[in-house]
Amino acid sequence: MRTLLKIAINGLALWAAAALVDGISLADGASTTTSKVLTIAVVAAVFGLVNAVVRPVAKFFGFPFLIVTLGLFIFVINAAMLALTSWLAGVFGLDFHVDQFWPTAVLGALVVTFVSWVLGLFFDTDDDTRRPAPRGYDRRGPGRPGGPTMSRY
């Protein structure tokens, strides 16, 4: 369920980038609303896959640049992920295109990052409920029946 939520957030962020940034087109050639939504969902899934597989490698190799630029290089990495998604969409015949890296992909990455961040504030996309609680920690809290006490002795 969280994967579908992440795809929906990515889709809304990509749609917002296409609406706000000239040079990014998403599902412009689709004739029906269903085909537009399906195109956006598939492009969002490809974008999520690119971010899950390629982005960690890019961050690893770009670590010195991240340090020197105090983290601003992450926008270049995000723009590269957007451009890579555009290229993969062309390979798979999807209707998503980013015209050029500078300034289109960089501005698009800024919009995608901002919209994803805002939507992430409203929807919980972390998998923290699946992690086991630390040893000696009870989620019921102190003072509740069956919960930990204030003192260990």
ZAGU-199002 format. One record per atom (N, C-alpha, C): residue in three letters; x, y, z. Coordinates in steps of 0.001 Angstrom, whole numbers, plus 500000, padded with zeros to 6 digits. Layout:
BEGIN
ALAXYZ...
END
This chain:
BEGIN
MET500816498815500000MET500000500000500000MET500869501263500000ARG501966501215500749ARG502858502371500792ARG503528502594499442THR503777501530498714THR504378501667497389THR503432502410496460LEU502164502083496519LEU501174502796495696LEU501071504258496107LEU501184504526497397LEU501159505910497868LEU502373506676497361LYS503534506045497368LYS504744506691496863LYS504643506947495362ILE504068505997494625ILE503875506188493184ILE502898507337492931ALA501840507418493737ALA500867508505493575ALA501516509862493868ILE502340509925494899ILE503025511184495228ILE503996511555494112ASN504753510572493605ASN505661510830492480ASN504875511310491260GLY503736510681490996GLY502925511069489851GLY502412512493489965LEU501934512859491151LEU501471514240491354LEU502621515230491238ALA503790514863491747ALA504952515754491662ALA505403515920490214LEU505435514835489455LEU505813514926488041LEU504783515716487248TRP503513515518487568TRP502454516278486894TRP502602517765487180ALA502907518113488445ALA503093519521488810ALA504304520106488080ALA505378519326487971ALA506561519814487252ALA506237520048485780ALA505464519144485191ALA505092519314483782ALA504180520527483596ALA503349520804484596ALA502440521948484489ALA503164523271484721LEU504191523284485560LEU504837524540485953LEU506092524882485155VAL506776523882484617VAL508057524121483949VAL507893523928482449ASP508205524984481694ASP508197524856480239ASP509331523933479823GLY509046523018478918GLY510057522082478454GLY509881520678479007ILE508956520508479953ILE508631519172480466ILE507222518856480014SER507082517738479328SER505757517316478871SER505460515938479434LEU504229515768479892LEU503805514504480497LEU502383514217480054ALA502219513138479325ALA500915512651478866ALA500171513686478035ASP500902514470477245ASP500251515462476393ASP499535514812475211GLY500052513686474729GLY499465513034473576GLY498340512083473915ALA498064511875475194ALA497000510952475590ALA495641511574475293SER494738510755474781SER493442511276474350SER492392511241475455THR492434510250476317THR491426510130477368THR492061510354478734THR491227510644479690THR491714510852481052THR492326509575481611THR491732508437481284THR492262507164481760THR493661506918481229SER493891507205479962SER495220506987479404SER496232507973479986LYS495795509191480303LYS496686510165480945LYS497092509694482331VAL496114509253483109VAL496401508782484463VAL497293507546484418LEU497037506651483496LEU497867505447483367LEU499289505807482957THR499439506742482041THR500773507189481629THR501521507822482795ILE500829508673483549ILE501455509317484702ILE501861508275485733ALA501025507275485970ALA501339506231486946ALA502550505413486526VAL502632505068485249VAL503769504271484782VAL505054505095484821VAL504988506354484414VAL506172507220484476VAL506594507422485935ALA505632507561486844ALA505959507712488261ALA506615506448488808ALA506161505284488354ALA506790504031488789ALA508214503930488258VAL508435504330487017VAL509792504326486453VAL510668505313487221PHE510131506477487539PHE510870507486488301PHE511231506952489694GLY510299506270490331GLY510572505669491636GLY511633504591491557LEU511604503793490498LEU512609502748490307LEU513988503351490055VAL514036504411489262VAL515305505104489015VAL515848505678490319ASN514974506279491116ASN515409506845492392ASN515856505771493380ALA515271504594493297ALA515641503528494220ALA516935502828493816VAL517218502754492523VAL518373501980492052VAL519562502868491721VAL519355503904490931VAL520468504698490406VAL520873505826491361ARG519912506436492024ARG520210507598492865ARG521204507302493986PRO521104506165494696PRO522114505895495727PRO523534505785495160VAL523656505227493978VAL524979505122493343VAL525494506506492973ALA524612507349492438ALA525008508716492083ALA525383509518493321LYS524650509325494418LYS524992510026495650LYS526325509545496214PHE526606508260496074PHE527881507729496560PHE529049508346495801PHE528970508337494483PHE530065508883493687PHE530096510419493717GLY528959511051494006GLY528920512498494089GLY529142513039495493PHE529494512148496427PHE529674512554497817PHE530678513695498005PRO531833513667497333PRO532752514805497498PRO532125516131497048PHE531359516104495972PHE530698517326495503PHE529602517764496479LEU528916516781497092LEU527911517116498094LEU528550517814499294ILE529723517366499690ILE530419517980500816ILE530864519399500452VAL531483519551499291VAL532012520855498884VAL530891521881498699THR529761521443498156THR528658522385497888THR527653522450499032LEU527986521826500151LEU527109521803501331LEU525725521233501009GLY525693520230500154GLY524459519522499839GLY523713520027498630LEU524124521133498053LEU523389521672496899LEU523553520816495649PHE524588519993495620PHE524797519099494467PHE523666518091494338ILE522872517907495407ILE521761516959495348ILE520737517388494299PHE520636518701494037PHE519720519164492989PHE520197518738491606VAL521503518681491411VAL522051518193490139VAL521767516700490007ILE521912515956491103ILE521614514516491072ILE520133514299490797ASN519265515068491445ASN517822514943491196ASN517466515284489749ALA518119516301489201ALA517881516657487799ALA518349515536486871ALA519466514916487219ALA519956513794486412ALA518984512615486466MET518363512381487620MET517376511303487739MET516134511614486904LEU515770512884486849LEU514632513292486018LEU514957513126484540ALA516179513504484148ALA516592513343482753ALA516697511863482383LEU517194511039483308LEU517278509598483048LEU515884508997482907THR514950509458483724THR513566508993483597THR512981509389482248SER513301510584481787SER512842511028480470SER513400510130479368TRP514672509791479484TRP515284508922478476TRP514654507529478500LEU514458506976479714LEU513828505655479818LEU512391505669479325ALA511687506770479567ALA510315506885479064ALA510304506846477543GLY511290507479476922GLY511398507420475463GLY511690506016474974VAL512525505290475715VAL512839503901475339VAL511598503025475421PHE510795503234476466PHE509595502415476651PHE508372502958475925GLY508509504065475210GLY507406504624474445GLY506386505367475296LEU506812505874476437LEU505910506626477303LEU505952508106476934ASP504878508811477188ASP504757510212476814ASP505262511106477948PHE506580511130478144PHE507230511999479116PHE508545512456478521HIS508746513773478513HIS509966514297477895HIS510442515545478631VAL511755515592478878VAL512418516769479430VAL513336517284478333ASP513151518555477921ASP513882519102476779ASP515386519149476972GLN515841519755478066GLN517274519925478272GLN517584519870479758PHE518868519664480068PHE519264519524481465PHE519175520853482194TRP519845521864481627TRP519814523185482254TRP518983524123481408PRO518034524776481877PRO517499524845483230PRO516283523952483449THR515831523257482395THR514563522534482480THR514583521424483525ALA515555520517483429ALA515597519392484368ALA515874519859485788VAL516703520880485939VAL517011521382487280VAL515779522028487913LEU515068522851487161LEU513838523453487683LEU512767522390487943GLY512681521419487045GLY511738520322487253GLY512068519523488503ALA513363519297488741ALA513771518576489948ALA513425519365491205LEU513566520689491132LEU513176521529492280LEU511684521408492566VAL510871521436491509VAL509418521320491684VAL509056519939492214VAL509642518895491646VAL509360517526492088VAL509765517345493552THR510925517860493927THR511388517745495306THR510448518468496261PHE510052519693495914PHE509175520477496787PHE507800519829496925VAL507199519425495812VAL505854518836495860VAL505892517498496605SER506921516694496375SER507039515419497089SER507204515649498582TRP507977516665498945TRP508182516976500359TRP506876517415501019VAL506131518308500348VAL504872518795500918VAL503873517653501050LEU503731516830500027LEU502793515704500107LEU503252514681501134GLY504565514520501283GLY505094513610502300GLY504783514067503715LEU504565515370503906LEU504168515871505217LEU502754515423505591PHE501899515279504582PHE500517514906504840PHE500292513396504866PHE501119512664504158PHE500953511221504065PHE502202510534504596ASP502010509520505421ASP503127508788506003ASP503607507746505003THR504804507977504449THR505344507030503472THR506487506208504041ASP506813506392505318ASP507883505611505935ASP507345504268506383ASP508212503285506365ASP507839501936506778ASP508223501688508228ASP508046502683509115ASP508482502537510490ASP507633501566511285THR506409501272510855THR505565500349511601THR506000498909511396ARG506809498648510417ARG507237497275510148ARG508542496930510848ARG509228497946511355ARG510468497695512083ARG510136497247513493PRO510884496302514021PRO510611495890515411PRO510992497005516386ALA510290497048517484ALA510593498036518518ALA511920497676519173PRO512654498678519626PRO513914498384520320PRO513673497528521556ARG514693496792521930ARG514583495904523085ARG514276496714524341GLY513290496258525108GLY512909496937526328GLY511944498085526104TYR511514498298524878TYR510601499402524577TYR509224498829524312ASP508224499436524895ASP506853499013524687ASP506078500197524131ARG505419500030523008ARG504716501125522347ARG503521501640523163ARG503082500873524169ARG501925501307524955ARG502273502450525900GLY503519502631526237GLY503951503757527052GLY503842503493528536PRO504507504347529325PRO504479504151530768PRO503112504483531360GLY502769503771532398GLY501518504040533089GLY500322503323532526ARG500463502687531397ARG499341501947530810ARG499462500482531218PRO498328499791531324PRO498409498380531704PRO499265497597530700GLY500234496912531243GLY501138496122530401GLY502288496921529859GLY502312498240530103GLY503382499099529619GLY504550499128530582PRO505630499756530170PRO506805499805531051PRO506536500718532248THR507264500489533275THR507165501351534450THR508213502427534381MET508108503407535255MET509055504511535248MET510415504095535800SER510434503091536627SER511682502640537244SER511967501209536839ARG513206500882536670ARG513553499503536327ARG513704498633537572TYR513729499215538772TYR513952498433540000TYR512705498298540809
END
